Amino acid sequence: MGGDFAPANEVQGVLDALRETNNRFHVVLVGDEKALREELVKRGAGGESCSVVPASEVIGMEESPTTALKQKRGSSLMVGITLHKERKADAFVSAGNTGAMTAASMLTLGRIIGVSRPAIPAIFPSEEGTTLLMDVGAVTDSKPHFLYEFGVMGSIYAEYMFNKKRPRVGLLNIGEEESKGDELAKEAYKIFKKNASAINFIGNVEGRDILKGAADVVVCDGFVGNVVLKFGESVPAFLKTKFKKYADQGMVQKILMASLRTPLRKIFKDFDYQEHGGVPLLGVNGVSIIGHGSSTPKAIKNMIYRAEEMVRLKINFHIEEKLSRYQPGSLGKNETEQ
Amino acid sequence: MGGDFAPANEVQGVLDALRETNNRFHVVLVGDEKALREELVKRGAGGESCSVVPASEVIGMEESPTTALKQKRGSSLMVGITLHKERKADAFVSAGNTGAMTAASMLTLGRIIGVSRPAIPAIFPSEEGTTLLMDVGAVTDSKPHFLYEFGVMGSIYAEYMFNKKRPRVGLLNIGEEESKGDELAKEAYKIFKKNASAINFIGNVEGRDILKGAADVVVCDGFVGNVVLKFGESVPAFLKTKFKKYADQGMVQKILMASLRTPLRKIFKDFDYQEHGGVPLLGVNGVSIIGHGSSTPKAIKNMIYRAEEMVRLKINFHIEEKLSRYQPGSLGKNETEQ
């Protein structure tokens, strides 16, 4: 119920997914029962494998996550995530308030053993296909070993979800040499190097390497990742204003730009991570997929497919397995369990 | 001598600047005397107001700044910056090794009173004109008051060099609310707020606001700034590969893209900060302009103009004046002087 176009786009996306897959799975719609049933009827729902679980409240996009979660225990978000916690559902997807979604998932589902901080990856287009940047906002003030764990989680996600063999994991830094960077990067580098056999660590990468595709997974603190994600998302709008200015110069320019509208839109779409149908909060003990607030029915449909894939490919099992073999080495127990 | 095309582009840029301005200033060329004189002769130098000061060594692009500065005391960089330190020159410009340039400037020239850490701004294109991002790599592991000082220095630079009245200064963060961000951003926010009268602080801005032009000056730690700068610089190359793929689809597409080559190149040029002719290391007690290694003669010429402007507009005087009025408030003496 929390998405910008809820529940219309949500219901349409669910029906599309079920029709496209011949009810390969069952979807539970959580929220205002009347509104959901109306949307189902309006969209000609009949034999689709879906049901409705009522929830009386909705957390708005602008609400403070912590306050909202405390005050609205009957929200569609909390009811849904609790269904998942009780294993009445195998996964939970939402296009609602990202902060609330992150907090509710962490508090309700808990963490996978070995994970200090669940994190959110973003999928960037690259000259080589895609680059996973992680974290993009769930964790700030990271400790060095958080970054190593992001690397392991990102590597597993890229391997299973994007079919990449031995994904190349790079540490985002301001220079390639081992001695470069801030304290966090320098210390993280040491942990990556010490555990080099666990993943395919290729060393430091720089800001330019994300779009270049020099690594499959680029690891960073959530502050840096969030800034880069939002900067990247703003590139299409910026170029559009530039192209518009060019088109305004005359008739020839206008025709040229008009004929380029479709290819340009396609290229720019790559910067919009909702096209991938949402991203998981990796590291929670469950499958929690976070979508863009303005998710289209297509994005909702893809989010459901992503959730199904994460369950089917046992992403969390692989993360736990890999991180349990991880030797914290010189790290104290307190530090690893923080 | 340290630039990728030194001393050819350097000498050409100097001659262009002097010819264009009817010798409005005098330029001292520092480096291999024979090579410099040959370049001057080759380019028909005659009445231009320039001279040569010999320097026997060159610091390479790939050399470690600290080692190079220790071992090559006779480098063109050190001889040049020493001329400036002794006020035999009013400014120093170089297209050489950025790290060495930064270190040499700080060690030789020292800092302006009130400045904890000299920093490098980058000039981003924006929908509104330009956005100054600062710092982009000189300072990592910033303390909160460093960011405030970057804000003051950036504000003065934008006001005098870009003719902006009361430049809007934003703190780069991952959300707009005061409570958002990592520890650094939260603490820096408090200092900005406490000293709100000194500059036009508009609060937190996000990654998307840089190209949008929501602020004239965006302040951040050098790690974040460097990542965003390099990411931004990689956008044109990424889009070029995408456009090329589109052109390869057929003859119509090829012709369309060919006719767009010139406007595209112009738009992409905005991402290349060398077009502005280099950026200063702001906060050193002098004028030290850092250019791109592959600076063209035009970039060299513009660097010289930038240096002249910084001297003429007394940028450093304004920085010192403003930061001396800055009330550190709760900060201890030790902290401000670190």
Interface residues (C-beta under 8 A of the other chain):
Chain A: P125 S126 E127 G137 T140 D141 L172 I174 G181 D182 E183 A185 E206 G207 R208 D209 I210 L211 K212 C220 D221 G222 F223 V224 N226 V227 V228 L229 K230 F231 G232 E233 S234 V235 A237 F238 L239 T241 K242 F243 Y246 Q253 L256 S259 L260 P263 I267 D270
Chain B: P125 S126 E127 G137 T140 D141 L172 I174 G181 D182 E183 A185 E206 G207 R208 D209 I210 L211 K212 C220 D221 G222 F223 V224 N226 V227 V228 L229 K230 F231 G232 E233 S234 V235 A237 F238 L239 T241 K242 F243 Y246 Q253 L256 S259 L260 P263 I267 D270
